[in-house]
Amino acid sequence: MKLNATEVLSISPIVPVIALDNIEDALPLAKALQDGGINIMEITLRTPTGLKAIELISKEMPSMNVGAGTVCNKKDLEDSIAHGAAFIFSPGISEELIQSAKQNDIALIAGVSNASEIMLAQNNGLFACKLFPAVQVGGIDLLKAFSGPFPKMNFCPTGGVSLDNMNDFLDLKNVLCVGGSWLVPKNLLKEKKFEEITRIAKSSIAKINGNKA
């Protein structure tokens, strides 16, 4: 069953944002995150391994919700779908991406950073977006300001979100989850310390306030 964008952002309060260099790390990483209580992965197209990793995880670990990140155009989107991505994250928003997502019937979590971009999203039926780069464009204060004119919009803030400030974001009514790279540090991936990644995932989930955990 295909998920819509709101459902994607409701899978977990934390969405790991991952750049993979080595394909052999894909499945152990997916298992490490799942063991830590996180059942979603945004694998970015920032590395040549990205698409291959999405394809491998989607085939070998169907219990893991895996999608593509850093999707910037129609070709990126269609390549991601062809490799098994269940959803699409983009750093920005464009008519090309919106129409391509509709044509391909896939959840698009487009990146927005101002009121005009949110209006473009809403006018095209997108009510769950990524705020990016979250901290740099105004963070908590900006999200609070958006709640007035855009009460139907929900967000996944990504960019500058960390273990230290994630609860400040998650406590906002218009935030469904946060995106972050702290769950999968590059040095731990390089050293293949997957048990440590599981520990980070568990401790991050445990630190979440309220009933969003």
Long-range contacts (C-beta under 8 A, 24 or more apart in sequence): 2-86, 2-105, 2-106, 2-107, 3-65, 3-86, 3-87, 3-107, 4-107, 4-128, 5-87, 5-107, 5-108, 5-109, 5-126, 5-127, 5-128, 5-129, 6-127, 6-128, 6-154, 6-176, 7-107, 8-40, 8-65, 8-67, 8-86, 8-87, 8-107, 8-109, 8-128, 9-109, 9-128, 9-154, 9-156, 9-176, 9-177, 10-176, 10-177, 11-39, 11-40, 11-65, 11-177, 12-37, 12-38, 12-39, 12-40, 12-177, 13-170, 13-177, 13-178, 13-205, 13-208, 13-212, 13-213, 14-38, 14-166, 14-177, 14-178, 14-179, 14-180, 14-183, 14-201, 14-204, 14-205, 14-208, 15-40, 15-41, 15-42, 15-156, 15-158, 15-177, 15-178, 15-179, 15-180, 16-40, 16-41, 16-42, 16-179, 16-180, 16-181, 16-183, 16-184, 16-201, 17-42, 17-44, 17-69, 17-158, 17-179, 17-180, 17-181, 18-42, 18-43, 18-44, 18-69, 18-181, 18-184, 19-43, 19-44, 19-46, 19-47, 19-50, 19-181, 19-186, 20-47, 20-49, 20-50, 20-53, 20-189, 21-47, 21-49, 21-189, 22-49, 22-189, 23-49, 23-52, 23-53, 23-56, 25-53, 25-189, 25-192, 26-52, 26-53, 26-56, 26-57, 27-56, 27-57, 27-60, 27-61, 28-192, 28-194, 29-184, 29-189, 29-194, 29-197, 30-57, 30-61, 30-64, 30-66, 31-61, 31-194, 32-194, 32-195, 32-197, 32-198, 32-201, 33-64, 33-183, 33-184, 33-197, 33-198, 33-201, 34-61, 34-63, 34-64, 35-198, 35-201, 36-197, 36-198, 36-199, 36-200, 36-201, 36-202, 36-204, 36-205, 37-201, 37-202, 37-205, 38-183, 38-201, 38-205, 39-63, 39-64, 39-65, 40-64, 40-65, 40-66, 40-67, 41-65, 41-66, 41-67, 42-67, 42-68, 42-69, 42-89, 42-179, 43-67, 43-68, 43-69, 44-68, 44-69, 44-70, 45-69, 45-70, 45-71, 45-76, 45-79, 45-80, 46-70, 51-79, 51-80, 51-83, 52-83, 54-80, 54-83, 54-84, 54-85, 55-83, 55-84, 57-84, 58-83, 58-84, 58-85, 58-86, 59-84, 67-107, 71-97, 72-97, 73-97, 74-100, 77-101, 77-104, 77-106, 77-108, 78-104, 81-106, 89-130, 89-158, 89-179, 90-130, 91-130, 91-132, 92-117, 92-132, 93-117, 93-120, 93-121, 93-126, 93-129, 98-124, 98-126, 109-156, 111-158, 113-137, 115-146, 115-149, 115-150, 118-146, 118-150, 118-153, 121-153, 122-150, 122-152, 122-153, 127-152, 127-153, 127-154, 128-153, 128-154, 128-155, 128-156, 128-176, 129-153, 129-154, 129-155, 129-156, 130-155, 130-156, 130-157, 130-158, 130-179, 131-155, 131-156, 131-157, 131-158, 131-159, 132-157, 132-158, 132-159, 133-158, 133-159, 133-160, 134-158, 134-159, 134-160, 134-161, 134-169, 135-159, 135-160, 135-161, 135-165, 136-160, 139-165, 139-169, 140-168, 140-169, 140-172, 143-169, 143-172, 143-174, 143-175, 144-172, 146-174, 147-172, 147-173, 147-174, 150-174, 163-204, 163-207, 166-204, 166-207, 166-208, 167-207, 167-208, 167-209, 170-208, 170-209, 170-210, 170-212, 171-209, 171-210
